[in-house]
């Protein structure tokens, strides 16, 4: 079983087969698979616990409705892991509170009907054959809270959400890795062979393999080995609204693809959020990003167009029921993660650049382990960091970006 602890002089590990920098769900999933592959694995996390910055500030959801082949592959594999989680981590009965209430993308713009239908056709081509195209009428019959203005949508019942806390802790418990919290990586050492160690504020760990899974801080970690990684951290906010009886408890995660606003039910309330296209890149991300006081009002104004009941919610909302928070998405030039070794620095591997880290983490972590151990040829990994220099352009559809 993995051990999560604050190391002292006696317990600090001086060596490791692999060191993962970053203790979010992506880093923990990476450590899980490296450990399962037989590597003595250490995770260094600067905060007080695992998955305490960006992971828990997501909507904690997963979907297979991707039009990008590389993302779809990781998503489908990750969902299989989530659906058999207790068996995978070998802890009978372990519960990650999975909800298959679906993902519903809708539009009230008739000009987008063809794009929405085309997205479903692409889902089917990629093996997600239970994704459905819905006309506006079909969507309203199934989800009566939708506005009369909705003209089309996509839906998959087996998409949904889970507890990221339980998933992260389960991955940690289900392996033999060591998880060092309150331990910050301050430098990465190199010699003529490549990576040879990680210096932290508690000591140095000798290793020949380092995985950069540092989320919004991955760019800073890259600078330690002289790499300028194409990563753009962007603050993303969400709001939990408590005590909201008008929110249908059996609703799917519902997304307005015109206004980039979305919501889903949560115990006694709902999460609401908006992907603000004008949010600037944060070149110096904070451990505790702030939330705008007016963010909830902005999101509610956007949500009422496709789900009018939110207007009534807004009229009766009490300040004590509004709980804002913020984390980060990290974007790459093609909005798809960087996974795999960096030829410039032998022993330095990336697993970063996520706006969809929760939903892709199990499969991405396994891929990193396969690349590190040689089970996978780097050229078979389309998400390799060298793809931009190679002139590879990955296809995607922007209206499904960031949810």
Buried (B, 14 or more C-beta within 10 A) or exposed (E): EBEBEEBEEEEBBEEBBBBBBBBBBBBBBBBBBBBBBEBBBBBBBBBEBBBBBBBBBBBBBBBBBBBBBBBBBBBBBBBBBBBEBBEBBEBEEBEBEBBBBBBBBBBBBEEBBEBBBBBBEBBBEBEBEBBBBBBBEBBBEBBEBBBEBBBBBBBBBBBBBBBBBBBBBBBBBBBBBBBBBBBBBBEBBBEEEBBBBBBBEBBBBEBBBBBBBBBBBBBBBBEBBEBEBBBBBBBBBBBBBBEBEEBBEEBBBBBBBBBBBBBBBBEBBBBBBBBBEEEEEBEEBEEEBEBEEEBBBBBBBBBBBBBBBBEEBBEEBEEEBBBBBBBBBBBBEBBBBBBBBBEEBBBBBBBBBBBBBBBBBBBBBBBBBBBBBEEBEBEEBBBBBBBBEEEEEBEBBEBBBBB
